[in-house]
């Protein structure tokens, strides 16, 4: 599924379930609610309902294995991350990546190693852009 065409981001509860499914690859409702990362343990019926809603949104799919439904994500962590950033840019920074980065850098201490990593990524991006426009 191309999440770009679906402008609705997963809710916080849906993200918790997606995190588990990304880690497991697939899982039953029991597998999701018993995952160690979910504490306190969510309610079975609530999780089942959220998974149905997520399926309607195209975030997960299921297959039947006997009497059990096994759910798998239809979107990747990267797709959700990109859409989250695009939404954040539009809603909070007028679409300006510069404004986002300035706010990020001014909001807290950024380690020197992280600044070097950002600089390296920017250089790499510039080289890729120059290579595609040549």
Buried (B, 14 or more C-beta within 10 A) or exposed (E): BEBEEBEEBBEEBBBBBBBBBBEBEBBBBEBBBBBEEBEEEBEEEEBBEBBBEBBEBBBBBBEEEEEEBBBBBBBEEEBBEEBBEBEEBEEEBEEEEEEBEEEEEEEEEEEEEEEEEBEEEEEEEEEEEEEEEE
